[in-house]
Amino acid sequence: MKGFFLVAAILLMSVSFLKSGVSSDEELRIITEITQPAAMVLDNGELGGFGVDIVEAIKKEIGCNAVIEVMPWARGYKYLKENPNIMLFPTTRTFEREKLFHWVGPIAQHDWVFYGHVDKKHNIKTLDDAKKVSGIGVYRDDVRAHFLESKGFTNLEVVNDQRTNFRKLERNRIDLVVVSSIGIEDYLKKNQHLKGIFVPVFTFRRVELYLAFSQKTNLEIVHQWDKAFRRLKNKGVIKRIQQKWM
């Protein structure tokens, strides 16, 4: 009889353990936007970039089957703020966002830079100087737009994606575009005719990019991803991916 109760207790503990565990892709939804060189559509039609490769490496490490979805930044960010078990990348980690999400990373570091057209001469040495130009291109719900708004900028022209800003700058329809240092470098590599036409004007902040998990995401999922990221970082995998794309 004692043996029966012992076996029953072990089985009960096993069931409880399984219930408390978490599948690596349990309800997790992974979202990104097309933003070079973090996430882009390659010539073979597949997604690539340093962000995509890091996420795929972690997925492989933990056995996650969730598929990366691509959508406009504003929509993905809305899902991140309002729903559980959402991961959005690459997401800039700032003081204002710190308590809104759970963070895994960093996966990259970059600068925020004002870029202008070579035909226009800008003497911008401070953020206050930038407030005096007629129009600065930003895109909807981007962290750089939020930052400039918080600093009192009233000359921001908001569009749905960065490519629209680049077209407007090329045609001299705006004075400046706010870009990331790694994003603009990759864009100019792929658009050689704009090299020498788009020029850096003023660098105003250095930030880090992360994988952001929504506030109500199962913490076991977040911890699983964080531990896997750290293992891959210690093995040199993260650095090799960064060097491949940047």
Residue pairs with C-beta under 8 A, 6 or more apart in sequence:
21 220
22 218
22 220
22 221
22 224
24 59
24 62
24 63
24 64
24 65
24 221
24 224
25 59
25 63
25 64
25 65
25 66
26 85
26 218
26 221
27 84
27 85
27 218
28 64
28 66
28 85
28 86
28 87
28 217
28 221
29 66
29 69
29 79
29 83
29 85
29 86
29 87
30 55
30 66
30 67
30 68
30 69
30 87
30 89
31 68
31 69
31 70
31 71
31 76
31 79
31 80
31 86
31 87
31 88
31 89
32 38
32 39
32 47
32 51
32 52
32 55
32 68
32 69
32 70
32 76
32 88
32 89
32 90
33 39
33 70
33 71
33 72
33 73
33 76
34 40
34 41
34 70
35 73
35 90
35 162
35 183
36 49
36 183
36 186
36 187
36 190
37 49
37 50
37 182
37 183
37 186
37 245
37 246
38 49
38 50
38 51
38 52
38 89
38 90
38 108
38 182
38 183
38 209
39 47
39 48
39 49
39 51
39 52
39 68
39 70
39 89
39 90
40 47
40 48
40 49
41 47
41 48
42 48
47 68
47 70
49 245
50 107
50 108
50 241
50 242
50 244
50 245
50 246
51 89
51 90
51 107
51 108
51 209
52 68
53 241
53 244
53 245
54 107
54 211
54 229
54 232
54 238
54 241
55 68
55 89
55 211
56 68
57 232
57 237
57 238
57 241
58 64
58 225
58 228
58 229
58 232
59 65
59 66
61 228
61 231
61 232
62 224
62 225
62 228
72 160
72 161
73 139
73 140
73 141
73 142
73 161
74 139
74 140
74 141
74 160
76 88
77 88
77 141
78 141
79 86
79 88
79 214
80 86
80 87
80 88
80 91
80 101
80 212
80 214
81 100
81 214
82 214
83 214
83 216
84 214
84 215
84 216
84 217
84 218
85 214
85 216
85 217
85 218
85 221
86 213
86 214
86 217
87 211
87 212
87 213
87 214
87 217
87 225
88 211
88 212
89 107
89 209
89 210
89 211
89 212
90 107
90 108
90 209
90 210
90 211
91 97
91 101
91 143
91 209
91 210
91 211
91 212
92 143
92 207
92 208
92 209
92 210
93 103
93 105
93 106
93 207
93 208
93 209
93 210
93 212
94 143
94 147
94 207
96 146
96 150
97 143
97 212
100 215
101 212
101 213
101 214
101 215
102 212
102 213
102 214
102 215
102 217
102 219
102 222
103 210
103 211
103 212
103 213
104 210
104 211
104 213
104 222
104 225
104 226
104 229
105 208
105 209
105 210
105 211
105 229
106 208
106 209
106 210
107 209
107 210
107 211
107 238
107 242
108 182
108 208
108 209
108 242
108 246
109 206
109 207
109 208
109 209
110 180
110 181
110 182
110 183
110 206
110 207
110 209
111 180
111 181
111 203
111 205
111 206
111 207
112 144
112 147
112 178
112 179
112 180
112 181
112 203
112 204
112 205
112 206
112 207
113 178
113 179
113 180
113 181
113 184
113 200
113 201
113 202
113 203
113 204
114 122
114 124
114 130
114 136
114 176
114 177
114 178
114 179
114 200
114 201
114 202
114 203
114 204
115 169
115 176
115 177
115 179
115 184
115 198
115 199
115 200
115 201
116 122
116 169
116 175
116 176
116 177
116 198
116 199
116 201
117 169
117 170
117 172
117 175
117 197
117 198
117 199
118 196
118 197
118 198
118 199
119 172
120 172
120 175
122 133
122 175
122 176
122 201
122 202
123 129
124 130
124 133
124 201
124 202
125 202
127 148
127 151
127 204
129 202
130 136
130 153
130 176
130 202
130 204
131 152
131 153
131 154
131 155
133 155
133 175
133 176
134 155
134 174
134 175
135 155
135 156
135 157
135 173
135 174
135 175
135 176
136 148
136 153
136 155
136 156
136 157
136 174
136 175
136 176
136 177
136 178
137 157
137 159
137 164
137 165
137 168
137 169
137 174
137 176
137 177
137 178
138 144
138 145
138 148
138 156
138 157
138 158
138 159
138 165
138 177
138 178
139 145
139 158
139 159
139 160
139 161
139 162
139 164
139 165
140 158
140 159
140 160
142 178
143 207
144 178
145 156
145 158
145 178
147 205
148 156
148 178
149 156
157 165
157 168
157 174
159 165
159 168
162 177
162 179
162 183
165 174
165 177
166 177
166 187
166 191
166 194
166 198
168 174
168 177
169 176
169 177
169 198
170 194
170 197
170 198
176 201
177 198
179 187
181 203
182 246
184 198
187 194
188 194
188 195
188 198
211 225
211 229
213 221
213 222
213 225
229 238
232 238
233 239
